[in-house]
Amino acid sequence: MRMSSKTTLVLSALIVLGLLVACAGWLGVRYIADIGRPPAAVSLPPVQAVVDSPLPSPAHPTAEIVVITPPPEGGGIVLEPGKIYVFPSPTPFPTPTPRPTPTRRPGPTATPMPLLGPALNAEGDLYFTSYTFGDNQQIIYSHLSLHIDDQGNSSPDLQVINPPKSLGFNPYQIVISPNQRYTLYMEAVEPGVRPYIYNSVTGETRMLFGDYSGGQFYGWHPDGRHFLFWIDDVGLWLIDVETLDMIELAYPKGPVQGAAISPDGLTVAYIAEDPPTIGAMWFVSTAGGDATPQFDAGNTSYMYPNAWAPTNDRLLYHGNCPPSAFGTSESKLTSLCIFHRAEQTFAPLKLLFAGYPPSWSPDGRYIASTGLDPDEQLCEKSEIQNVPDKCLYQGRMLYIADTATGEVRPLTRGIAPVWSPDGSTIAFLSDRTGSPEIWIVGADGKGERQITTIGRHILPRSLTWLRGVQ
C-alpha cells in the first residue's frame, strides 16, 4: 500500500524523536554512574596572550635587565620589548648602633686612679670654640688651640683643629681626652649632642650612638679611655671608646641635672629627679651597681662635670645648702655649695653666682667662679639687639674663694675662668676690647693680659686648659 507524502513525514519525525529519547536515556545513566567520581584531568593547549602594548612582562624569564646610570634628565626613557629597566639602588645608610637594653649590670671592678696634684709649671694647651654666622644665619664653628709654654707665655700662632672629613657635619663642640689621644666631636641633636669618637693614633672615626636622640656629655674618666654620658630616656652610662662597651650606672625616673666622675675614677656623683626626691645627689660606682642617695639638693640644683675637688674629698654644686649648713631648721638661699663627702657636711660660698662652670685650683684649695659685679648692672638682650654677646659679659666679674678660710675676693672683670695646670694663672674670657677674647691673669691678680685677637664669638663653656702630656 502506498503511503501518502504526509504520512511519510509523520513517520520520519517519530523515528527521529525516538532516537533522541534513547540517547538522552543513555546519557542520564552515565551521569548517575559518575556522581561522586572526580572528573578526569583536562589538558588544555597553551593560550597565546594577545598584548596590545609593546611593554614586556616584568616576569618574562628571558628579559634583559638594563641598569640606567645616571638616571636620565626628566625621568623619561625609551622602552624596548624584552628588557627590564631599573635604576641603581642608592648607597645604603650605615646600620645604626643597636640601642642598649637599659638593664643595670656591674662592670669590671673599678681600679683607683692616682690623684693628680699641681703640675710643675703652666705648660699646656688652651682649647676653645669660636663661631660666626654664615648665610641664612647658619652658625659656623671653628675649634682652636693655643699652646702655653713652661713660663706661662702663649704661642703667637693659633692651631686650627680640623674635624675629619668623614664626619659630614660641622661639630658644635669638641672634647679632648686627658691623655689627648681621643677627641669627641659633638653633633648638635635635640635635646643635646651626639658624640663621634676620633682616635689620633689610628686616625679612625666612629659614630657611637646611631639611633639615639641627643644626650649630655658629663666628663672624661681620668684614665682617658671612658667618658660619662646621659642618654635621654635611657640613662647614665660609662662608655669605653676603644671597645664601645657601655656600663649603665643609673636609670632615674626623671632627668639628670648634672653628673661628675671622681678624680680617682671610682665614683660618679649625679643630681636627678627621682621620686620621691625632687633633686637628690646620688653616688654610684663606675663599675655599676645600685646608686645610693646622699641628700636632697632641691629641684633647682645642678652639678657641673668638674664638680669634684682634685683632692677627691669634696663636691661643688649649684643650689641651696641644706639647713644643717647654717645650724637652723630652714635652708637659706645660696648659689654655690660645697659638700664634704666624708663628714657629710656643707659649706656655702658667699658670692652671687652668675653662671658658667666654676673651677677648682689644682691643689683643691681655691675656687674661681663667675659672679655679679656690684658696680655694673646686668643687661637684657632686648636692649642690645646688634651685640648679642654683650649680655654674656656685662655685669659679671671673676671671684676667687678660699675654701680653707671662706674668704671670697674679686679678681677681675670677665667670665668662664679655668686654672693653669700649676695653679699660678687663670685664663678667662672678656669683651673689654670690643669683642670676646681670651685673657690670662695671675691668681694673685697680677700680670693681666690679652692673648688672642680673633675678633669672633667664643663659646664660654668650651674654654679648657689641659696640662702637657708627660
Sequence and secondary structure as in RCSB ss.txt:
>XXXX:A:sequence
MRMSSKTTLVLSALIVLGLLVACAGWLGVRYIADIGRPPAAVSLPPVQAVVDSPLPSPAHPTAEIVVITPPPEGG
GIVLEPGKIYVFPSPTPFPTPTPRPTPTRRPGPTATPMPLLGPALNAEGDLYFTSYTFGDNQQIIYSHLSLHIDD
QGNSSPDLQVINPPKSLGFNPYQIVISPNQRYTLYMEAVEPGVRPYIYNSVTGETRMLFGDYSGGQFYGWHPDGR
HFLFWIDDVGLWLIDVETLDMIELAYPKGPVQGAAISPDGLTVAYIAEDPPTIGAMWFVSTAGGDATPQFDAGNT
SYMYPNAWAPTNDRLLYHGNCPPSAFGTSESKLTSLCIFHRAEQTFAPLKLLFAGYPPSWSPDGRYIASTGLDPD
EQLCEKSEIQNVPDKCLYQGRMLYIADTATGEVRPLTRGIAPVWSPDGSTIAFLSDRTGSPEIWIVGADGKGERQ
ITTIGRHILPRSLTWLRGVQ
>XXXX:A:secstr
    HHHHHHHHHHHHHHHHHHHHHHHHHHHHHTTTS              SS    TT TT EEEE SS  GGG
     TTEEEE                     S           SS  EEEEEEEEEE GGG EEEEEEEEEE T
TS B SS EE    GGG S  SEEEE TTSSEEEEEEEETTEEEEEEEETTT  EEES TT   EEEEEE TTSS
EEEEEETTTEEEEEETTT  EEEEE  SS EEEEEE TTSSEEEEEE  TT SSEEEEEETT    EEEEE  TT
 B  TT B TTSSEEEEES   GGGTTSSS    SEEEEETTTTEEEEE S B SS  EE TTSSEEEEEEE TT
S    GGG SS TTHHHHTTEEEEEEETTT  EEEEEE EEEEE TTSSEEEEEE TTSS EEEEEETTS   EE
     SEE GGG EEEE   
